[in-house]
Amino acid sequence: MEEKRDNGFKIDDSIDLSHEVCPMTFVLTKLKLEALQQGQLLEVILPAGEPMRSVPISIKEEGHKILKVEKMGGMFKLIIEKS
């Protein structure tokens, strides 16, 4: 598997949730994070609006770190470090 990098971040896994709605955006993000080891990075693509408002809050409440948020048109890319 080719190593994916984003501005120096080594991305361990990614998920595109651009066509999902809440609460599935958080549920699917949480499932992906559960499959990672502590310190690994997950790239998540989220639609603007409710998913972008609620997922980061829920991720932080779970104890994970959001290392980067990037706006890409009507979408956002988050890089999350699993705690």
C-alpha distance (Angstrom), angle and dihedral (degrees) to the residues before:
residue distance angle dihedral
M1 . . .
E2 3.79 . .
E3 3.78 115.1 .
K4 3.79 112.5 -114.8
R5 3.78 119.7 -146.9
D6 3.80 132.0 -173.3
N7 3.82 115.0 -168.3
G8 3.79 91.7 -35.9
F9 3.80 95.9 -39.5
K10 3.82 114.0 121.6
I11 3.80 103.9 -138.3
D12 3.82 112.4 -146.8
D13 3.82 97.3 -174.4
S14 3.79 139.3 -6.7
I15 3.77 139.7 -158.7
D16 3.80 130.0 -165.3
L17 3.81 110.1 -146.1
S18 3.79 95.6 165.6
H19 3.82 91.6 123.1
E20 3.82 97.2 41.2
V21 3.81 128.9 94.7
C22 3.80 133.4 -150.4
P23 2.96 131.6 -48.6
M24 3.81 91.1 23.5
T25 3.81 91.9 58.5
F26 3.80 90.6 64.8
V27 3.82 95.1 37.6
L28 3.81 92.5 53.4
T29 3.81 92.1 43.7
K30 3.81 90.6 50.9
L31 3.82 92.1 49.5
K32 3.82 90.9 51.5
L33 3.81 91.1 48.9
E34 3.81 91.6 49.7
A35 3.82 89.1 59.0
L36 3.83 92.0 55.4
Q37 3.79 129.6 82.7
Q38 3.80 122.1 -118.2
G39 3.81 110.2 -77.1
Q40 3.81 95.5 21.6
L41 3.81 119.3 126.9
L42 3.79 129.2 -123.4
E43 3.80 123.1 -164.0
V44 3.82 112.9 -150.6
I45 3.81 126.8 -171.7
L46 3.82 110.9 -154.9
P47 3.80 133.4 178.3
A48 3.79 118.0 -116.7
G49 3.79 118.1 -102.6
E50 3.79 125.9 41.2
P51 3.84 97.0 0.2
M52 3.80 91.1 53.3
R53 3.80 91.0 47.4
S54 3.81 97.4 47.2
V55 3.82 107.0 32.0
P56 3.84 96.8 60.8
I57 3.81 91.0 48.7
S58 3.81 92.1 49.3
I59 3.82 92.1 45.6
K60 3.81 91.5 53.1
E61 3.83 91.0 46.3
E62 3.83 87.2 55.8
G63 3.81 88.1 56.1
H64 3.81 99.1 -108.6
K65 3.82 124.1 132.8
I66 3.78 125.8 -122.0
L67 3.79 104.6 -145.7
K68 3.80 99.2 178.2
V69 3.81 140.4 12.6
E70 3.80 118.4 -169.1
K71 3.81 126.7 179.9
M72 3.80 112.9 -136.9
G73 3.81 108.4 -178.7
G74 3.81 106.6 -71.3
M75 3.82 91.5 -10.9
F76 3.77 136.4 71.3
K77 3.79 129.6 -145.2
L78 3.78 118.0 -148.2
I79 3.78 126.8 -170.9
I80 3.79 110.0 -154.3
E81 3.80 127.6 -169.9
K82 3.79 114.0 -148.5
S83 3.79 112.7 -127.2
